[in-house]
Amino acid sequence: MVSKTRLNDAFGELIYAVALADGLIQKEELDKIEEVLQNHPWGKDIKWSFDYENQKNNDPKDAYEKALYVLKEHGPDPDYPFLID
């Protein structure tokens, strides 16, 4: 099982990869991400990870693969439904 910090980083990486899947992160997507994460207890940490990936202009495929690896290593978590919703 990975740490909660690393899990939250993975959430941010996954959100980044999905938002960039069409090649560009739209302002509306950013607004929605901020709106949803402001209501999550770890939202600031998740947003930090998303912002890091975005500022570094990281490859979304790499971000996705890193996130998927962490999620598999971590196993089930009660926060997964939040991420999917």
Wavefront OBJ file of the C-alpha trace (Angstrom):
o trace
v 0.000 0.000 0.000
v 1.296 3.460 -0.918
v 1.069 6.552 1.248
v -1.952 8.837 1.125
v 0.305 11.605 -0.210
v 1.433 9.450 -3.125
v -2.167 8.386 -3.761
v -3.242 12.030 -3.940
v -0.385 12.734 -6.341
v -1.691 9.892 -8.500
v -5.170 11.410 -8.456
v -3.728 14.698 -9.727
v -1.736 12.881 -12.408
v -4.797 10.981 -13.560
v -6.958 14.109 -13.683
v -4.215 15.832 -15.690
v -4.009 12.936 -18.164
v -7.774 12.849 -18.701
v -8.059 16.644 -19.028
v -5.283 16.668 -21.634
v -6.588 13.648 -23.554
v -7.904 15.862 -26.359
v -4.605 17.745 -26.590
v -5.599 20.897 -24.698
v -6.864 21.657 -21.196
v -9.838 23.980 -21.598
v -10.625 26.814 -19.175
v -13.962 25.141 -18.443
v -12.131 21.964 -17.471
v -9.837 23.895 -15.133
v -12.821 25.647 -13.560
v -14.615 22.339 -12.987
v -11.499 20.681 -11.549
v -11.079 23.537 -9.076
v -14.781 23.466 -8.175
v -14.791 19.734 -7.478
v -11.477 19.644 -5.626
v -12.327 22.524 -3.311
v -14.872 20.216 -1.640
v -12.467 17.320 -1.124
v -10.444 17.044 2.109
v -7.255 16.432 0.098
v -8.250 18.694 -2.801
v -5.332 21.095 -2.383
v -2.840 18.222 -2.556
v -4.522 16.713 -5.600
v -4.644 20.112 -7.318
v -0.972 20.667 -6.536
v -0.126 17.421 -8.334
v -2.319 18.368 -11.300
v -0.681 21.810 -11.480
v 2.786 20.281 -11.278
v 2.117 17.997 -14.243
v 0.572 20.871 -16.177
v 3.372 23.355 -15.463
v 6.019 20.808 -16.444
v 3.999 20.061 -19.589
v 4.451 16.371 -18.875
v 3.324 13.755 -21.333
v -0.248 12.757 -20.385
v 0.488 9.129 -21.250
v 3.361 9.085 -18.754
v 1.181 10.759 -16.105
v -1.554 8.189 -16.731
v 0.842 5.259 -16.471
v 2.397 6.590 -13.242
v -1.051 7.092 -11.741
v -2.289 3.676 -12.791
v 0.762 2.007 -11.262
v 0.180 3.771 -7.932
v -3.544 2.960 -7.917
v -2.800 -0.721 -8.540
v -0.126 -0.762 -5.833
v -2.432 0.956 -3.359
v -5.406 -1.298 -3.909
v -9.006 -0.407 -2.980
v -9.648 3.005 -1.462
v -12.834 4.805 -0.389
v -11.766 7.895 -2.391
v -11.929 6.114 -5.770
v -15.647 6.855 -6.293
v -14.927 10.558 -5.755
v -12.290 10.443 -8.484
v -14.607 8.700 -10.911
v -17.638 10.873 -10.244
l 1 2 3 4 5 6 7 8 9 10 11 12 13 14 15 16 17 18 19 20 21 22 23 24 25 26 27 28 29 30 31 32 33 34 35 36 37 38 39 40 41 42 43 44 45 46 47 48 49 50 51 52 53 54 55 56 57 58 59 60 61 62 63 64 65 66 67 68 69 70 71 72 73 74 75 76 77 78 79 80 81 82 83 84 85
